[in-house]
């Protein structure tokens, strides 16, 4: 009697090699986790680790903002239907919000910015493609590209405008954040237009993340350039600008042909009826990027950012870096404790700041502080 030798059972998982060593990205906004860790009620925690509009959402503005309960109630009337995957009203509202000769056909709806980054990476990246990332910056660019087998190449964020044509020619995508997270630097539109032209000549996609530009200077946006250039893509993530990060919505801007193809490839029904309704309502606010709500937000941020800079300047071992937006990168390398210990100690007192040791090249020398209201900013400084 003969016996059949079965093949040895594989010990590897049926997954791409490119994700076997992936670790989750580090993000701020971990209120619930820290409340549980330090046994502090969530309502008593001050979160400076997430860069949320300090004015609060338009729904919190007495007599001026839309009624969120009414919007949700109306959206729930459609809860027994699939969303309309064309998202026509949302896309038309996004185009009007930009007010830069952008059409609804240029808009790609997204369930927050991370999903749009994933979509672009999935549709463009082939194994071993080079992607250039101006560092330090948002970790999700590298994370999403690595999933599809890309080889990230890091350059300094202050050298991106002088990048060589040879390097551009080798790369599939050049990622940059404007204004940059975590440094707060804003590149003027005029300089980005030159870079966009060079990227097009070298057939490299220029991916510009404008997640915070409404809270900085929307005039510097190049969304209209993306609408007419096949090699420029602009990302807008509005949940921070409208202070509703728990409701996921955002969008990309691309040329008509590219947007059509990306909309064909994105996940069907990626926006539920509630985020779609809320997003459409907010994007339709009078004035778009220059609505009174966003103008007031930028004025508050400018005033409170200056106040924080003055407070930090009085502290020994603390050096705040210039910023154009609603967060400040702070050098703590001359303090008696590093960024990890400082973040831990503040959290134990109910104040969350962003330890920047997870950002490329920053080590344990920096924290990032969101700009909040006067009372909250003073409590941070005192603590």
Beta strands, then each sheet from edge to edge (+ up, - down):
strand 1: 46-47
strand 2: 107-110
strand 3: 130-135
strand 4: 151-156
strand 5: 171-177
strand 6: 205-209
strand 7: 232-237
strand 8: 250-253
strand 9: 319-320
strand 10: 327-331
strand 11: 351-352
strand 12: 354-355
strand 13: 366-370
sheet 1: 1+ 11+
sheet 2: 2+ 8- 7+ 6+ 5+ 3+ 4+
sheet 3: 9+ 10- 13+ 12-
end
